[in-house]
Amino acid sequence: MTVEYRIERKHGHVRLYVSGEWTRGQEANEAKKIWEELVELSRQTGIYRLIAVFDIPGCLPTMEAFEIANAPVSSGWDHRWKVALVYTYPERFESNLFSETVAVNRGYNIKVFRDELDARAWLGLESTDQPSAK
């Protein structure tokens, strides 16, 4: 895995920041490992609001997008989670609209964004709690 990630516990939410590049063909497996860590943190803290910022270029292959969208089921996500996914690269945002649809169809409260401030507003985070630096 050539991605780097940082998980920050904030006031009432968790922020994930991911950068680098996924290993081609292993995107779903690598993402699942990160999500499993987030699930455990949520269980320990009782925090169910998450903002995940993906600073990764390129399009996501359709089958990998489908597998990633199924990750909540296999990773043990709680349906109380409200997850905002921010994609800083337009092509990655576009390719993840499909993932959003699949996850929402499975009953998860997930939405993709191009901008972190819009994502924070959707999550209902206070404006005084500014986004972290990359």
N, C-alpha and C positions, 0 to 999 in steps of 0.2 A: 504494500500500500504506500503510495507516494503522497497521500494527503496528510495534512497536519490538522489537528483540531484542538479546540480549547472549549471547555465547559465551565461556565460561570454561574454560580447560584446568586441570584439577585433578589431584591425585595419582591416576593410574590410570584417570581417566574425564574426560569432557567434560560440562559442564552448560550447557544452553541455557535461557534464560528469555525468553518471548515475552509481550508485553502489548499492549493496544490492541484494534483491531477489524480483521478481514480485510475486504477489498473484496468486497462481495456478488458472487458468481458467479466470483470470481477466487481463491478460497481455495486451490485446488489449485496454481495457478501461483505464487502467493506462497509457499506452503509449500515447493514444489519448489526455489525459489531458495535458501531457508534450508538445506534438506537438502543441496543441492549444495555449499554452503560447508562443511557438517559432514563430508561425504564427503572433501573435499580435506584438511581438518584431520586426519581419521583416517588417510588415506594418508601424510601427512607425519610423523605422530607414532607410528603403530602402536597407537593407543588405540582400543579397540573397545567400550568400555562408555560408554553415553550416558544421561543423565537429562535429559529435556526437560520444562520446566514451562510450561504454557500458561495464562496468566491472562487468558483471553478469554471473555466472556459469550456466551450464545446457543447455539442448536442448529446443528449442521453439516448442511447439506443432504445427502441420501443420495448423490447423484451426486458431489458434491465429496468426501465421505468415501471413496467408492470410488476416485476419482482420487488422493487423498492416499495411500491404502493401496497404490496401484500405484507411487508415487513411488520406493520402494527399487529397483525394477527399472530404471526410466528414469534414475535418478540414479547408478547404479553402486554401490549398497550392497554391502558385503562380508557374506557370510553368517556371518562371525564376530561381527558386531555383536550386542550385547545391549542393547536399548533399552527404557527405562522412560519412559512418557509420563504426566505428571501433569496432570490437569485440575482447576483450582481451583473451577470452576463446575459444579454437579451436572448441568445440562442438557447441557453440553459433554461431560462424562464419558460420559453415557448415549449421546449421538449418536456417540461415537467407539468404542464397543464393536464396532460393525460394522466400522470400519476395522481394529481389532485382529484380528478374525476373518479378514478378507481378507488382511492381511499374513502372519498365521500360516499360512494355507492356501498361501501362496507360499513358505513355508520360512523366514520371518524370525522371529527370537527377540524378539518385541515383546509388551509387556503394558501395559495402561492402569491407572492408579491415581487415587484421589482425594486421596491423602496422600503427600507427598514422603518421609517417613520410611519408609513401607511400600515405596515404590519403591526407596529406597536399600538396604533390607534385601534385596529381591529381586535387586538387582545385586551384592550381596555387598560393599558398601562398608563400611569400618570406621566404627564408631560415633564415633570421635574426629574423623572428617572431617565436621563438621557442615554442614548445608545453608547455602547462601549466603542473604543477605538479598535480597529482591526488588529 
